[in-house]
Amino acid sequence: MKINFDINNIIRPTIKALKPYSSARDEFQGVPADMVFLDANENPFENGVNRYPDPQQGKLKAILSEIKGVSSKNILLGNGSDEVLDLIFRAFCEPNQDNVIILPPTYGMYEVLANLNAIDIIKVDLDETFQPKVDDILAAGNTKSKILFICSPNNPTANSFESENIEKLIKNFNGLVVIDEAYIDFSNEASWLSKLDEFPNLVITQTLSKAYAMAGIRLGLCFASAEIISVLNTIKPPYNINELTQKKAMELLSIKDLAKNQIQDILKERILLMEALKNVTFVSKIYPSDANFILAKVDDANKRYSQLVEKGIVIRNRTTQVGCENCLRFTVGTPEENKKLIKTLLSIQN
Ligand SMILES: *Cc1c(COP(=O)(O)O)cnc(C)c1O
């Protein structure tokens, strides 16, 4: 347990003083079903979406709480993880004053959101095996360092960070540690969700966009102490999760083993794809993957990327990312898509 961490010391003064907008739906929760609602200037004629959505997403959070084993008071939902991450910036980082630490090569949104919020970025590159350099990271931080972003499994490198390294960072960094677990359901490593009670400075983000096959509805999950969640709740747009998203998420989450089975299928395909990549002559290195994609080094990433596009296959060229020279990122697709990819890779190798 961190004794010297007090969330009140890192909330922006503006946010601490903020009086949130109180929506009509916030004021009347859990009332009798026959209550007549003439308070929100809605159109009264029912069509499934004529009412404002539940601003606290009570039913959806109850389902997620069950699946994730985390109490609803420790959950905040966002319009994608991107909104969750933006809310964290806005709650805790003072523009033109504070900074955050990121560990390149990593997910591009941390830097975009930092720039958007006028927050400085301290970059500490991962080592050659794509693991965080713990001592360098802790030495790089200063009194203005509010957030450390850890993406594990990491995008675009696909590996998980060693848990001892992560734990050392959580214990010794004097701000919030945000662990982005967008790919955790594909990983052999355990989620950090079970450690939430232990570390008051820990924030975990997940998403329904990857393993849960719902990128189109935009639903990001944030897990943290009740205090942190309460701060984020104060500043989130009142109706940030729309009715269609809440309904569709509940519908798909309630289908037993749907995600579990698809994850198993994707993991099987990942193995096949890795094996097949070994037979492609211009692939010189295949990195270990704990995610639903594979990073591979090739002879000439720009050339191979263009050849694939010409043949109707779009992958991600990561060659400009630090440590990823001539690297391509392949998302694991359906068996048919993967077969087409392999066939095409073999056809362009001469
Ligand atoms: C895909 C991805 C996300 C998901 O973002 P959403 O806004 O929830 O779709 C978050 N973090 C990382 C590292 C990702 O690769």
The ligand as an SDF file (V2000), in Angstrom:
LIG
                    3D

 15 15  0  0  0  0  0  0  0  0999 V2000
   -7.2870   -0.2920  -30.0550 C   0  0  0  0  0  0  0  0  0  0  0  0
   -6.6930    0.2810  -28.8220 C   0  0  0  0  0  0  0  0  0  0  0  0
   -7.4750    0.9240  -27.8790 C   0  0  0  0  0  0  0  0  0  0  0  0
   -8.9640    1.0050  -28.0750 C   0  0  0  0  0  0  0  0  0  0  0  0
   -9.4260    2.2500  -28.2360 O   0  0  0  0  0  0  0  0  0  0  0  0
  -11.0020    2.4420  -28.3160 P   0  0  0  0  0  0  0  0  0  0  0  0
  -11.0980    3.9330  -28.3390 O   0  0  0  0  0  0  0  0  0  0  0  0
  -11.5960    1.8430  -27.0730 O   0  0  0  0  0  0  0  0  0  0  0  0
  -11.4930    1.7760  -29.5440 O   0  0  0  0  0  0  0  0  0  0  0  0
   -6.8950    1.4070  -26.7260 C   0  0  0  0  0  0  0  0  0  0  0  0
   -5.5810    1.2640  -26.5040 N   0  0  0  0  0  0  0  0  0  0  0  0
   -4.7890    0.6310  -27.3870 C   0  0  0  0  0  0  0  0  0  0  0  0
   -3.3520    0.4360  -27.0650 C   0  0  0  0  0  0  0  0  0  0  0  0
   -5.3150    0.1390  -28.5730 C   0  0  0  0  0  0  0  0  0  0  0  0
   -4.5080   -0.4620  -29.4520 O   0  0  0  0  0  0  0  0  0  0  0  0
  1  2  1  0
  2  3  1  0
  2 14  2  0
  3  4  1  0
  3 10  2  0
  4  5  1  0
  5  6  1  0
  6  7  2  0
  6  8  1  0
  6  9  1  0
 10 11  1  0
 11 12  2  0
 12 13  1  0
 12 14  1  0
 14 15  1  0
M  END
$$$$
